[in-house]
Amino acid sequence: MFALRFWPVMSDDPLARLRARFRQRCVEDLATLRTLLDQDSSVRQEPLRMVAHGLSGIAGSFGHASLSALAGEIDYDLTQNRPVDDEKLSELVTGLELTIREAQDSDKA
C-alpha cells in the first residue's frame, strides 16, 4: 500500500499550505484508524482518543463539521472510559475517506 502525498500548489491563497497540511494529516490519520480497526478495543483506546481529539478540532476549522462532530463524540466517549465499537470507528474512517476524496477533487478543479 502506498501513502498519498498532497503538496501545496503555489497560490495567492494564504491558507493553501495549511489546507495541504490538513489533507496530509487526514491521509496519515486514515492509515492509523485502519490499523486500529484490527485491534482490540482496550488496546486501541488511547491511540484512537489522540486521533479523534485532534480531528475534532482541526476538521471543524476547515469546514468539515460532521467529521469534527463524530470525532468529538468518539473523543468524549473515550475520555469517559466508554469503548468505541467498530461501527463508529468505521464511520470515522468513511468520513476521512470522503474528506480526502473531496480534497482530491478540489485539487483537480
MMTF fields as JSON, N, C-alpha, C and O atoms, coordinates in Angstrom:
{
  "mmtfVersion": "1.0.0",
  "mmtfProducer": "UNKNOWN",
  "numBonds": 435,
  "numAtoms": 436,
  "numGroups": 109,
  "numChains": 1,
  "numModels": 1,
  "chainsPerModel": [1],
  "groupsPerChain": [109],
  "chainIdList": ["A"],
  "bondAtomList": [4, 2, 8, 6, 12, 10, 16, 14, 20, 18, 24, 22, 28, 26, 32, 30, 36, 34, 40, 38, 44, 42, 48, 46, 52, 50, 56, 54, 60, 58, 64, 62, 68, 66, 72, 70, 76, 74, 80, 78, 84, 82, 88, 86, 92, 90, 96, 94, 100, 98, 104, 102, 108, 106, 112, 110, 116, 114, 120, 118, 124, 122, 128, 126, 132, 130, 136, 134, 140, 138, 144, 142, 148, 146, 152, 150, 156, 154, 160, 158, 164, 162, 168, 166, 172, 170, 176, 174, 180, 178, 184, 182, 188, 186, 192, 190, 196, 194, 200, 198, 204, 202, 208, 206, 212, 210, 216, 214, 220, 218, 224, 222, 228, 226, 232, 230, 236, 234, 240, 238, 244, 242, 248, 246, 252, 250, 256, 254, 260, 258, 264, 262, 268, 266, 272, 270, 276, 274, 280, 278, 284, 282, 288, 286, 292, 290, 296, 294, 300, 298, 304, 302, 308, 306, 312, 310, 316, 314, 320, 318, 324, 322, 328, 326, 332, 330, 336, 334, 340, 338, 344, 342, 348, 346, 352, 350, 356, 354, 360, 358, 364, 362, 368, 366, 372, 370, 376, 374, 380, 378, 384, 382, 388, 386, 392, 390, 396, 394, 400, 398, 404, 402, 408, 406, 412, 410, 416, 414, 420, 418, 424, 422, 428, 426, 432, 430],
  "bondOrderList": [1, 1, 1, 1, 1, 1, 1, 1, 1, 1, 1, 1, 1, 1, 1, 1, 1, 1, 1, 1, 1, 1, 1, 1, 1, 1, 1, 1, 1, 1, 1, 1, 1, 1, 1, 1, 1, 1, 1, 1, 1, 1, 1, 1, 1, 1, 1, 1, 1, 1, 1, 1, 1, 1, 1, 1, 1, 1, 1, 1, 1, 1, 1, 1, 1, 1, 1, 1, 1, 1, 1, 1, 1, 1, 1, 1, 1, 1, 1, 1, 1, 1, 1, 1, 1, 1, 1, 1, 1, 1, 1, 1, 1, 1, 1, 1, 1, 1, 1, 1, 1, 1, 1, 1, 1, 1, 1, 1],
  "groupList": [{"groupName": "MET", "atomNameList": ["N", "CA", "C", "O"], "elementList": ["N", "C", "C", "O"], "formalChargeList": [0, 0, 0, 0], "bondAtomList": [1, 0, 2, 1, 3, 2], "bondOrderList": [1, 1, 2], "singleLetterCode": "M", "chemCompType": "L-PEPTIDE LINKING"}, {"groupName": "PHE", "atomNameList": ["N", "CA", "C", "O"], "elementList": ["N", "C", "C", "O"], "formalChargeList": [0, 0, 0, 0], "bondAtomList": [1, 0, 2, 1, 3, 2], "bondOrderList": [1, 1, 2], "singleLetterCode": "F", "chemCompType": "L-PEPTIDE LINKING"}, {"groupName": "ALA", "atomNameList": ["N", "CA", "C", "O"], "elementList": ["N", "C", "C", "O"], "formalChargeList": [0, 0, 0, 0], "bondAtomList": [1, 0, 2, 1, 3, 2], "bondOrderList": [1, 1, 2], "singleLetterCode": "A", "chemCompType": "L-PEPTIDE LINKING"}, {"groupName": "LEU", "atomNameList": ["N", "CA", "C", "O"], "elementList": ["N", "C", "C", "O"], "formalChargeList": [0, 0, 0, 0], "bondAtomList": [1, 0, 2, 1, 3, 2], "bondOrderList": [1, 1, 2], "singleLetterCode": "L", "chemCompType": "L-PEPTIDE LINKING"}, {"groupName": "ARG", "atomNameList": ["N", "CA", "C", "O"], "elementList": ["N", "C", "C", "O"], "formalChargeList": [0, 0, 0, 0], "bondAtomList": [1, 0, 2, 1, 3, 2], "bondOrderList": [1, 1, 2], "singleLetterCode": "R", "chemCompType": "L-PEPTIDE LINKING"}, {"groupName": "TRP", "atomNameList": ["N", "CA", "C", "O"], "elementList": ["N", "C", "C", "O"], "formalChargeList": [0, 0, 0, 0], "bondAtomList": [1, 0, 2, 1, 3, 2], "bondOrderList": [1, 1, 2], "singleLetterCode": "W", "chemCompType": "L-PEPTIDE LINKING"}, {"groupName": "PRO", "atomNameList": ["N", "CA", "C", "O"], "elementList": ["N", "C", "C", "O"], "formalChargeList": [0, 0, 0, 0], "bondAtomList": [1, 0, 2, 1, 3, 2], "bondOrderList": [1, 1, 2], "singleLetterCode": "P", "chemCompType": "L-PEPTIDE LINKING"}, {"groupName": "VAL", "atomNameList": ["N", "CA", "C", "O"], "elementList": ["N", "C", "C", "O"], "formalChargeList": [0, 0, 0, 0], "bondAtomList": [1, 0, 2, 1, 3, 2], "bondOrderList": [1, 1, 2], "singleLetterCode": "V", "chemCompType": "L-PEPTIDE LINKING"}, {"groupName": "SER", "atomNameList": ["N", "CA", "C", "O"], "elementList": ["N", "C", "C", "O"], "formalChargeList": [0, 0, 0, 0], "bondAtomList": [1, 0, 2, 1, 3, 2], "bondOrderList": [1, 1, 2], "singleLetterCode": "S", "chemCompType": "L-PEPTIDE LINKING"}, {"groupName": "ASP", "atomNameList": ["N", "CA", "C", "O"], "elementList": ["N", "C", "C", "O"], "formalChargeList": [0, 0, 0, 0], "bondAtomList": [1, 0, 2, 1, 3, 2], "bondOrderList": [1, 1, 2], "singleLetterCode": "D", "chemCompType": "L-PEPTIDE LINKING"}, {"groupName": "GLN", "atomNameList": ["N", "CA", "C", "O"], "elementList": ["N", "C", "C", "O"], "formalChargeList": [0, 0, 0, 0], "bondAtomList": [1, 0, 2, 1, 3, 2], "bondOrderList": [1, 1, 2], "singleLetterCode": "Q", "chemCompType": "L-PEPTIDE LINKING"}, {"groupName": "CYS", "atomNameList": ["N", "CA", "C", "O"], "elementList": ["N", "C", "C", "O"], "formalChargeList": [0, 0, 0, 0], "bondAtomList": [1, 0, 2, 1, 3, 2], "bondOrderList": [1, 1, 2], "singleLetterCode": "C", "chemCompType": "L-PEPTIDE LINKING"}, {"groupName": "GLU", "atomNameList": ["N", "CA", "C", "O"], "elementList": ["N", "C", "C", "O"], "formalChargeList": [0, 0, 0, 0], "bondAtomList": [1, 0, 2, 1, 3, 2], "bondOrderList": [1, 1, 2], "singleLetterCode": "E", "chemCompType": "L-PEPTIDE LINKING"}, {"groupName": "THR", "atomNameList": ["N", "CA", "C", "O"], "elementList": ["N", "C", "C", "O"], "formalChargeList": [0, 0, 0, 0], "bondAtomList": [1, 0, 2, 1, 3, 2], "bondOrderList": [1, 1, 2], "singleLetterCode": "T", "chemCompType": "L-PEPTIDE LINKING"}, {"groupName": "HIS", "atomNameList": ["N", "CA", "C", "O"], "elementList": ["N", "C", "C", "O"], "formalChargeList": [0, 0, 0, 0], "bondAtomList": [1, 0, 2, 1, 3, 2], "bondOrderList": [1, 1, 2], "singleLetterCode": "H", "chemCompType": "L-PEPTIDE LINKING"}, {"groupName": "GLY", "atomNameList": ["N", "CA", "C", "O"], "elementList": ["N", "C", "C", "O"], "formalChargeList": [0, 0, 0, 0], "bondAtomList": [1, 0, 2, 1, 3, 2], "bondOrderList": [1, 1, 2], "singleLetterCode": "G", "chemCompType": "PEPTIDE LINKING"}, {"groupName": "ILE", "atomNameList": ["N", "CA", "C", "O"], "elementList": ["N", "C", "C", "O"], "formalChargeList": [0, 0, 0, 0], "bondAtomList": [1, 0, 2, 1, 3, 2], "bondOrderList": [1, 1, 2], "singleLetterCode": "I", "chemCompType": "L-PEPTIDE LINKING"}, {"groupName": "TYR", "atomNameList": ["N", "CA", "C", "O"], "elementList": ["N", "C", "C", "O"], "formalChargeList": [0, 0, 0, 0], "bondAtomList": [1, 0, 2, 1, 3, 2], "bondOrderList": [1, 1, 2], "singleLetterCode": "Y", "chemCompType": "L-PEPTIDE LINKING"}, {"groupName": "ASN", "atomNameList": ["N", "CA", "C", "O"], "elementList": ["N", "C", "C", "O"], "formalChargeList": [0, 0, 0, 0], "bondAtomList": [1, 0, 2, 1, 3, 2], "bondOrderList": [1, 1, 2], "singleLetterCode": "N", "chemCompType": "L-PEPTIDE LINKING"}, {"groupName": "LYS", "atomNameList": ["N", "CA", "C", "O"], "elementList": ["N", "C", "C", "O"], "formalChargeList": [0, 0, 0, 0], "bondAtomList": [1, 0, 2, 1, 3, 2], "bondOrderList": [1, 1, 2], "singleLetterCode": "K", "chemCompType": "L-PEPTIDE LINKING"}],
  "groupTypeList": [0, 1, 2, 3, 4, 1, 5, 6, 7, 0, 8, 9, 9, 6, 3, 2, 4, 3, 4, 2, 4, 1, 4, 10, 4, 11, 7, 12, 9, 3, 2, 13, 3, 4, 13, 3, 3, 9, 10, 9, 8, 8, 7, 4, 10, 12, 6, 3, 4, 0, 7, 2, 14, 15, 3, 8, 15, 16, 2, 15, 8, 1, 15, 14, 2, 8, 3, 8, 2, 3, 2, 15, 12, 16, 9, 17, 9, 3, 13, 10, 18, 4, 6, 7, 9, 9, 12, 19, 3, 8, 12, 3, 7, 13, 15, 3, 12, 3, 13, 16, 4, 12, 2, 10, 9, 8, 9, 19, 2],
  "groupIdList": [1, 2, 3, 4, 5, 6, 7, 8, 9, 10, 11, 12, 13, 14, 15, 16, 17, 18, 19, 20, 21, 22, 23, 24, 25, 26, 27, 28, 29, 30, 31, 32, 33, 34, 35, 36, 37, 38, 39, 40, 41, 42, 43, 44, 45, 46, 47, 48, 49, 50, 51, 52, 53, 54, 55, 56, 57, 58, 59, 60, 61, 62, 63, 64, 65, 66, 67, 68, 69, 70, 71, 72, 73, 74, 75, 76, 77, 78, 79, 80, 81, 82, 83, 84, 85, 86, 87, 88, 89, 90, 91, 92, 93, 94, 95, 96, 97, 98, 99, 100, 101, 102, 103, 104, 105, 106, 107, 108, 109],
  "secStructList": [7, 7, 7, 7, 7, 7, 7, 7, 7, 7, 7, 1, 7, 6, 6, 2, 2, 2, 2, 2, 2, 2, 2, 2, 2, 2, 2, 2, 2, 2, 2, 2, 2, 2, 2, 2, 2, 6, 1, 7, 2, 2, 2, 2, 2, 2, 2, 2, 2, 2, 2, 2, 2, 2, 2, 2, 2, 2, 2, 2, 2, 6, 6, 7, 2, 2, 2, 2, 2, 2, 2, 2, 2, 2, 2, 2, 2, 2, 2, 6, 6, 7, 7, 7, 7, 2, 2, 2, 2, 2, 2, 2, 2, 2, 2, 2, 2, 2, 2, 2, 2, 2, 2, 2, 2, 2, 2, 2, 7],
  "xCoordList": [0.844, 0.0, 0.885, 1.967, 0.432, 1.212, 0.457, -0.764, 1.21, 0.607, 0.48, 1.425, -0.667, -0.866, -0.177, -0.178, 0.394, 1.017, 0.354, 0.21, -0.04, -0.601, 0.429, 0.873, 0.801, 1.765, 1.034, 0.191, 1.353, 0.658, 0.943, 2.067, -0.07, 0.058, 0.403, -0.156, 1.328, 1.672, 0.42, -0.221, 0.093, -1.151, -1.051, -0.184, -1.952, -2.057, -2.87, -2.976, -3.433, -4.246, -3.342, -2.516, -3.485, -2.607, -2.846, -2.004, -3.97, -4.28, -3.961, -4.193, -3.442, -3.184, -2.268, -2.536, -1.209, -0.282, -0.957, -0.736, -1.774, -2.473, -3.469, -3.595, -4.182, -5.122, -4.386, -4.859, -3.237, -2.441, -1.968, -1.978, -1.558, -1.13, -2.3, -2.136, -3.487, -4.674, -4.976, -5.248, -4.929, -5.2, -4.19, -4.561, -2.922, -1.899, -2.16, -2.006, -2.551, -2.86, -4.032, -4.03, -5.027, -6.159, -5.684, -6.14, -4.779, -4.233, -3.531, -3.722, -2.728, -1.995, -2.948, -2.791, -3.942, -4.912, -5.737, -6.073, -6.061, -6.809, -6.026, -6.593, -4.739, -3.912, -3.897, -3.981, -3.792, -3.796, -5.127, -5.153, -6.23, -7.552, -7.785, -8.368, -7.342, -7.496, -6.736, -7.211, -5.573, -4.797, -5.533, -5.569, -6.114, -6.809, -8.056, -8.461, -8.671, -9.853, -9.548, -10.424, -8.302, -7.91, -7.481, -7.101, -7.538, -7.074, -8.25, -9.343, -7.989, -8.973, -9.293, -8.418, -10.525, -10.94, -10.152, -9.948, -9.709, -8.934, -7.526, -6.943, -6.986, -5.64, -5.662, -4.722, -6.719, -6.769, -7.281, -7.281, -7.708, -8.37, -7.541, -8.046, -6.316, -5.519, -5.097, -5.246, -4.574, -4.249, -5.478, -5.382, -6.625, -7.857, -8.277, -8.713, -8.154, -8.51, -7.647, -8.143, -6.362, -5.461, -5.845, -5.887, -6.122, -6.518, -7.858, -8.008, -8.826, -10.158, -10.111, -10.769, -9.35, -9.244, -8.688, -9.224, -7.621, -7.029, -7.963, -8.088, -8.625, -9.56, -10.752, -11.255, -11.195, -12.34, -12.105, -12.99, -10.927, -10.627, -10.306, -10.879, -9.405, -8.904, -9.939, -10.011, -10.734, -11.735, -12.765, -13.174, -13.179, -14.129, -13.547, -14.25, -12.272, -11.607, -11.566, -11.511, -11.592, -11.539, -12.903, -12.981, -13.968, -15.313, -15.913, -16.907, -15.347, -15.869, -16.583, -16.103, -17.745, -18.471, -18.893, -18.777, -19.377, -19.846, -18.682, -18.813, -17.551, -16.357, -15.879, -15.502, -15.895, -15.499, -16.407, -15.934, -17.715, -18.679, -18.51, -18.53, -18.345, -18.159, -16.875, -16.863, -15.8, -14.529, -14.67, -14.104, -15.424, -15.659, -16.439, -16.142, -17.426, -18.198, -17.288, -17.356, -16.444, -15.527, -14.555, -14.307, -14.009, -13.093, -13.778, -13.208, -15.0, -15.734, -15.985, -15.751, -16.458, -16.708, -15.448, -15.506, -14.327, -13.085, -12.611, -12.047, -12.829, -12.437, -13.332, -12.954, -14.513, -15.425, -15.231, -16.043, -14.152, -13.819, -14.9, -15.116, -15.573, -16.544, -15.881, -15.335, -15.916, -15.286, -16.048, -17.257, -15.316, -15.899, -16.006, -15.017, -17.215, -17.397, -16.861, -16.597, -16.709, -16.156, -17.014, -16.492, -18.324, -19.221, -18.943, -18.893, -18.766, -18.496, -17.111, -16.928, -16.151, -14.81, -14.846, -14.165, -15.633, -15.782, -16.418, -16.065, -17.353, -17.949, -16.885, -16.89, -15.975, -14.907, -13.973, -13.536, -13.672, -12.85, -13.534, -12.894, -14.819, -15.576, -15.59, -15.445, -15.762, -15.746, -14.408, -14.362, -13.333, -11.999, -11.791, -11.229, -12.235, -12.114, -12.84, -12.324, -14.024, -14.802, -14.081, -14.03, -13.531, -12.798, -11.6, -11.342, -10.881, -9.714, -10.156, -9.53, -11.23, -11.749, -12.17, -11.88, -12.85, -13.264, -12.044, -12.057, -10.997, -9.784, -9.116, -8.633, -9.098, -8.522, -9.316, -8.74, -10.639, -11.485, -11.287, -11.265, -11.145, -10.963, -9.589, -9.423, -8.596, -7.266, -7.288, -6.527, -8.167, -8.251, -9.012, -8.82, -9.875, -10.725, -9.962, -10.532],
  "yCoordList": [-1.177, 0.0, 1.233, 1.231, 2.261, 3.479, 4.606, 4.567, 5.591, 6.748, 7.885, 8.202, 8.477, 9.642, 10.836, 10.994, 11.652, 12.89, 14.048, 14.032, 15.03, 16.245, 17.346, 17.637, 17.943, 19.037, 20.337, 20.397, 21.365, 22.629, 23.185, 23.119, 23.719, 24.354, 25.821, 26.46, 26.336, 27.745, 28.561, 28.385, 29.433, 30.156, 31.459, 31.634, 32.361, 33.593, 33.366, 34.257, 32.189, 31.851, 31.658, 30.744, 32.501, 32.387, 31.118, 30.744, 30.46, 29.246, 27.96, 26.869, 28.068, 26.89, 25.896, 24.694, 26.372, 25.466, 24.773, 23.585, 25.509, 24.91, 23.85, 22.798, 24.136, 23.136, 21.894, 20.776, 22.081, 20.936, 20.109, 18.879, 20.771, 20.036, 19.286, 18.167, 19.907, 19.233, 17.98, 16.919, 18.106, 16.945, 15.833, 14.66, 16.189, 15.182, 14.508, 13.295, 15.297, 14.723, 13.751, 12.712, 14.073, 13.164, 11.822, 10.771, 11.854, 10.622, 9.809, 8.596, 10.469, 9.775, 9.227, 8.094, 10.04, 9.578, 8.41, 7.493, 8.438, 7.335, 6.031, 4.995, 6.076, 4.868, 4.364, 3.159, 5.277, 4.892, 4.255, 3.22, 4.863, 4.328, 2.952, 2.081, 2.749, 1.425, 0.364, -0.762, 0.717, -0.202, -0.478, -1.615, 0.558, 0.4, -0.467, -1.096, -0.511, -1.363, -2.828, -3.59, -3.212, -4.615, -4.934, -6.068, -3.948, -4.16, -4.243, -3.744, -4.886, -4.976, -3.573, -2.707, -3.349, -2.005, -1.494, -0.287, -2.38, -1.922, -1.484, -0.605, -2.088, -1.747, -0.444, 0.347, -0.222, 0.94, 2.21, 3.273, 2.123, 3.245, 4.534, 5.563, 4.517, 5.746, 6.277, 7.473, 5.433, 5.998, 6.533, 7.53, 5.887, 6.364, 7.694, 8.59, 7.835, 9.093, 10.239, 11.341, 9.974, 11.016, 11.458, 12.654, 10.503, 10.836, 11.57, 12.597, 11.047, 11.654, 13.07, 13.974, 13.258, 14.578, 15.603, 16.702, 15.227, 16.119, 16.416, 17.562, 15.375, 15.572, 16.426, 17.208, 16.28, 17.041, 18.535, 19.266, 18.984, 20.404, 20.851, 21.826, 20.16, 20.619, 20.468, 21.315, 19.408, 19.206, 20.33, 20.821, 20.732, 21.839, 23.141, 23.939, 23.349, 24.568, 24.665, 25.763, 23.518, 23.515, 23.224, 22.87, 23.374, 23.295, 21.915, 21.725, 20.959, 19.587, 19.304, 18.539, 19.943, 19.907, 18.501, 18.151, 17.692, 16.354, 15.454, 14.659, 15.572, 14.812, 15.268, 14.445, 16.557, 17.112, 16.615, 16.238, 16.619, 16.179, 14.702, 14.322, 13.876, 12.445, 12.186, 11.398, 12.842, 12.681, 13.165, 12.567, 14.245, 14.755, 13.769, 13.605, 13.119, 12.092, 10.944, 10.478, 10.503, 9.401, 9.824, 9.071, 11.023, 11.534, 11.579, 11.148, 12.099, 12.186, 10.797, 10.569, 9.877, 8.515, 7.923, 7.302, 8.122, 7.543, 8.221, 7.562, 9.522, 10.202, 9.769, 9.912, 9.241, 8.715, 7.207, 6.547, 6.681, 5.245, 4.341, 3.222, 4.849, 4.03, 3.544, 4.351, 2.252, 1.739, 2.205, 2.433, 2.336, 2.727, 1.473, 0.773, 1.194, -0.024, 0.156, 1.269, -0.976, -0.973, -0.168, 0.449, -0.171, 0.563, 2.068, 2.726, 2.603, 4.032, 4.378, 5.419, 3.508, 3.719, 3.656, 4.431, 2.74, 2.644, 3.903, 4.32, 4.512, 5.775, 6.863, 7.658, 6.89, 7.882, 7.631, 8.575, 6.374, 6.016, 6.492, 7.094, 6.225, 6.636, 8.157, 8.682, 8.859, 10.315, 10.864, 11.83, 10.26, 10.692, 10.379, 11.194, 9.212, 8.868, 9.891, 10.316, 10.284, 11.277, 12.628, 13.295, 13.02, 14.287, 14.283, 15.276, 13.183, 13.065, 13.105, 13.778, 12.389, 12.386, 13.796, 14.227, 14.5, 15.877, 16.768, 17.62, 16.57, 17.37, 17.072, 17.979, 15.796, 15.43, 16.056, 16.557, 16.023, 16.602, 18.115, 18.667, 18.772, 20.233, 20.599, 21.668, 19.724, 19.972, 19.871, 20.554, 19.014, 18.823, 19.952, 20.224, 20.603, 21.669, 22.944, 23.921],
  "zCoordList": [0.0, 0.0, 0.0, 0.587, -0.645, -0.71, -0.011, 0.138, 0.404, 1.059, 0.058, -0.664, 0.025, -0.827, -0.203, 1.018, -1.014, -0.544, -1.265, -2.488, -0.518, -1.088, -0.934, 0.177, -2.016, -1.97, -2.26, -3.155, -1.512, -1.736, -3.121, -3.619, -3.716, -5.018, -4.761, -3.87, -5.554, -5.41, -5.709, -6.745, -4.808, -4.925, -4.153, -3.297, -4.475, -3.711, -2.439, -1.596, -2.306, -1.148, 0.067, 0.079, 1.085, 2.257, 3.073, 3.89, 2.864, 3.619, 2.859, 3.379, 1.659, 0.826, 1.531, 1.518, 2.137, 2.832, 4.014, 4.246, 4.757, 5.898, 5.444, 6.071, 4.343, 3.817, 3.34, 3.542, 2.712, 2.25, 3.442, 3.389, 4.503, 5.703, 6.333, 6.819, 6.325, 6.843, 6.024, 6.584, 4.696, 3.84, 4.104, 4.158, 4.269, 4.54, 5.886, 6.025, 6.856, 8.163, 8.06, 8.721, 7.245, 7.047, 6.501, 6.951, 5.544, 4.966, 6.051, 6.144, 6.859, 7.919, 8.98, 9.436, 9.374, 10.367, 9.834, 10.584, 8.559, 7.957, 8.066, 8.41, 7.776, 7.892, 9.33, 9.567, 10.287, 11.702, 12.078, 12.744, 11.659, 12.011, 11.405, 12.051, 10.188, 9.571, 10.361, 10.511, 10.858, 11.689, 12.998, 13.468, 13.578, 14.862, 14.749, 15.727, 13.565, 13.377, 13.651, 14.058, 13.425, 13.613, 15.033, 15.327, 15.916, 17.286, 18.254, 17.985, 19.381, 20.447, 20.956, 20.983, 21.354, 21.775, 22.978, 23.109, 23.851, 25.008, 24.608, 25.243, 23.568, 23.092, 22.299, 22.376, 21.548, 20.663, 21.339, 20.719, 22.573, 23.229, 23.208, 22.759, 23.668, 23.751, 22.374, 22.128, 21.464, 20.147, 19.414, 18.699, 19.58, 18.953, 19.561, 18.839, 20.858, 21.512, 20.99, 20.755, 20.811, 20.314, 18.901, 18.613, 18.03, 16.651, 16.658, 15.995, 17.404, 17.432, 18.008, 17.492, 19.054, 19.671, 18.669, 18.526, 17.991, 17.0, 15.85, 15.42, 15.348, 14.227, 14.62, 13.814, 15.833, 16.298, 16.147, 15.701, 16.513, 16.407, 15.001, 14.514, 14.344, 13.049, 11.934, 11.045, 11.969, 10.912, 10.93, 9.877, 12.113, 12.222, 11.697, 11.077, 11.947, 11.49, 9.972, 9.417, 9.3, 7.839, 7.203, 6.027, 7.984, 7.432, 7.338, 6.637, 8.015, 7.988, 9.306, 10.143, 9.468, 10.735, 11.152, 12.326, 10.217, 10.595, 11.007, 11.938, 10.323, 10.711, 12.089, 12.923, 12.32, 13.609, 14.73, 15.802, 14.472, 15.49, 15.821, 16.992, 14.809, 15.045, 15.813, 16.758, 15.416, 16.13, 17.574, 18.489, 17.775, 19.125, 19.988, 21.171, 19.402, 20.132, 20.567, 21.704, 19.651, 19.961, 21.056, 21.997, 20.932, 21.949, 23.307, 24.31, 23.341, 24.607, 25.194, 26.381, 24.365, 24.848, 25.481, 26.543, 24.823, 25.326, 26.604, 27.478, 26.727, 27.973, 29.133, 30.296, 28.821, 29.84, 30.039, 30.687, 29.475, 29.553, 28.967, 29.432, 27.94, 27.221, 25.942, 25.19, 25.681, 24.454, 23.217, 23.254, 22.141, 20.859, 20.007, 19.788, 19.528, 18.736, 17.318, 16.863, 16.64, 15.283, 14.315, 13.386, 14.527, 13.628, 13.677, 12.637, 14.865, 14.998, 14.449, 13.818, 14.69, 14.148, 12.625, 11.953, 12.081, 10.622, 10.043, 8.941, 10.772, 10.333, 10.225, 9.285, 11.195, 11.167, 9.98, 9.322, 9.711, 8.548, 7.271, 6.408, 7.149, 5.963, 5.825, 4.721, 6.93, 6.901, 6.432, 5.669, 6.879, 6.435, 4.96, 4.229, 4.518, 3.095, 2.235, 1.202, 2.654, 1.918, 1.899, 0.866, 3.031, 3.115, 2.165, 1.486, 2.118, 1.238, -0.227, -1.046, -0.556, -1.927, -2.354, -3.47, -1.462, -1.774, -2.012, -2.9, -1.221, -1.384, -2.73, -3.408, -3.102, -4.395, -5.537, -6.503, -5.419, -6.452, -6.557, -7.657, -5.427, -5.467, -6.007, -6.594, -5.817, -6.381, -7.902, -8.587, -8.427, -9.877, -10.549, -11.734, -9.789, -10.378, -10.623, -11.109]
}
